[in-house]
Amino acid sequence: MSLVLSFTVVIEWEERFSVGISIIDEQHKKLINIINKTINYRNKMIEDDYHMACEILEFLKKWLVDHILVTDKEYVDCFKKSGLK
């Protein structure tokens, strides 16, 4: 069995991900960091486990980006009215 050793960053923080609420933006940045660390770990895994890890990480990536750009953006006005900054 061979080891897969390609290191990539799955997601980089972009301003378009910002919902304008610093506490939420910081949580999203932490999630991105966790995904990126996991992708680096995935790249070190034995090839048999590699495909399963790829599927999981692709799901998490799509979910996180959609969550930030769609779901959280829908609640920004409510967050701001509640005093979150």
C-alpha positions in Angstrom: 0.0 0.0 0.0 1.2 3.5 -0.8 0.7 6.6 1.3 -0.9 9.6 -0.2 1.2 12.7 0.6 -0.3 15.6 -1.3 -1.0 18.6 1.0 -3.7 21.0 -0.1 -5.9 23.6 1.5 -9.6 22.8 1.0 -11.0 26.2 1.9 -9.4 29.6 2.4 -11.3 32.3 4.3 -12.8 34.9 1.9 -14.5 38.1 2.9 -17.6 36.9 1.0 -18.0 34.3 3.8 -18.3 37.1 6.4 -21.8 37.5 7.9 -20.7 40.7 9.6 -21.0 39.2 13.1 -17.5 38.8 14.5 -18.2 35.9 16.9 -19.9 33.9 14.1 -17.1 34.8 11.6 -14.5 33.6 14.1 -16.4 30.3 14.5 -16.5 29.8 10.8 -12.8 30.5 10.5 -12.2 27.8 13.2 -14.3 25.3 11.2 -12.3 26.1 8.1 -9.1 25.6 10.0 -10.4 22.2 11.3 -11.3 21.1 7.8 -7.9 22.2 6.5 -6.1 20.2 9.2 -8.2 17.2 8.5 -7.4 17.4 4.8 -3.7 17.4 5.7 -4.3 14.3 7.9 -6.3 12.7 5.1 -3.4 13.1 2.8 -1.2 11.0 5.1 -3.7 8.2 5.4 -3.3 4.8 3.8 -4.9 4.7 0.3 -7.8 2.4 1.3 -9.1 4.9 3.7 -8.4 7.9 1.4 -11.6 7.7 -0.6 -13.9 7.6 2.4 -12.0 10.6 3.9 -12.4 12.4 0.6 -16.1 11.9 0.6 -16.5 13.1 4.2 -14.4 16.2 3.6 -16.1 17.1 0.4 -19.5 16.9 2.2 -18.2 19.1 5.1 -16.7 21.6 2.7 -19.9 22.0 0.7 -22.0 22.1 3.9 -19.9 24.7 5.5 -19.8 27.0 2.5 -23.5 26.7 1.9 -24.2 27.2 5.7 -22.2 30.4 5.7 -23.4 31.8 2.4 -27.0 30.9 2.7 -28.2 29.9 6.2 -26.2 32.3 8.3 -26.7 35.2 5.9 -30.5 34.8 6.4 -30.1 35.5 10.1 -27.8 38.5 10.0 -30.5 41.1 10.5 -31.9 39.1 13.5 -28.4 38.7 15.0 -27.7 42.4 14.6 -31.0 43.4 16.1 -30.2 41.2 19.1 -26.9 43.1 19.6 -24.4 40.6 18.2 -21.4 42.3 16.6 
